[in-house]
Amino acid sequence: MNGDFTFHNPTKLHFGENAMDALADELKAFGPVVQLCYGGGSIKKNGIYDQVVSILKSAGKTIVEDGGVMPNPTLEKMLHGAALARENNVDLILAVGGGSTIDYAKAVSVSAWCDEDPWEKYFIRFEEPSCRIIPVGDVLTMVGTGSEMNGGSVITNHDANLKIGKVFGPDVFPKFAILNPRFTFSVPYRQMVAGFFDIMCHILEQYLSGEDDTTSDYIAEGLMLSLIHSSRIAIKNPEDYEARSNIMWTATWALNTLIAKGKSTDWEVHMLGQAVSALTDATHGMTLSAVSLPYYRLILPYGLKKFVRFAQNVWGVNPEGKSETEIAQEGLKAFEAWMREIGVAMNITELGATEDMLEQLADATLVLTGGYKILTREEILAIFKESL
């Protein structure tokens, strides 16, 4: 295991069917004004909104409503939320929803009192906050992003055709997170499986990198095996509590910074997928599934030994009588079969992308250096073309 690191995750998690019981106690640590962030209103239909509001009112909090957070939160919405927080001198931002809502809340928390252009400061220059940060808490209703226990925030700027993620430090992590697996039961099937793939992608982008033997990779393999097993149960019975609770827990550990420690990481699939989202507003997890296989087939020769390990340890590929390349390719075929089994998008055409967007997609793709190969523009174009 190579590399020095510091692991610090300050988020307190409350997990299980009675997790919401902890919200009232958590609220005691914060001032009287709470900005309540949520999405399109599904939490009002399933009763979660009423539960949260009742607890907030019983705690004597003044509620600043901030609904309508879209699946790919926009810069315009973020600036509106920041102005709302500043004008009401908000003491806590409470995000009730999935990753987009929590990402949005974190972006608002560092932008409300920022005296610079927050888009330029955080999402272009990737600087850290130098202003007052409003604390964030969350009640998770859809799994996938791991945003409930990390500093990640992804914002879309339609004017620039860019969707960019900034990973903030521990000061921006949610102070607490409420995780009740039953809250995820009402998520539509397509959103549910998109979340499953988002989890897998998070693990893979930390796993499929580096050459040394790391504890992090062993943990990643266990998380992938758990996800594969539970996803197969959940697609048949979305209300299987054991499966959904295991998936929720896996999603949190997939991206709370633990399995990235002591190794390099490769986030290029996210860069490719976010480019698709920037132009189409397609569901995040589906954009990742649509570009993953072409990318992994391209980099397989450069990270062959790890792809072989992935095939054997995660997919159970029998190596007997096969070359390393054949083993690795069989692993990707097993991965593809699982993707088709759970029903995620297999191409970007079904997400609204067209051939005449290829140049724009390439322009919107950030090139990172943590993987087995640094992509050229020609390779990026080839990946998108194969993804059509």
PyMOL commands that set and color helices and strands:
alter all, ss='L'
color gray80, all
select helices_A, chain A and resi 19-27+42-45+48-58+75-87+99-111+118-124+147-149+158-160+170-172+181-184+189-207+215-234+241-254+258-260+268-280+284-313+324-342+349-351+355-363+377-387
alter helices_A, ss='H'
color red, helices_A
select strands_A, chain A and resi 12-15+33-37+62-66+92-97+136-140+152-157+162-167+176-179
alter strands_A, ss='S'
color yellow, strands_A
deselect
rebuild
show_as cartoon
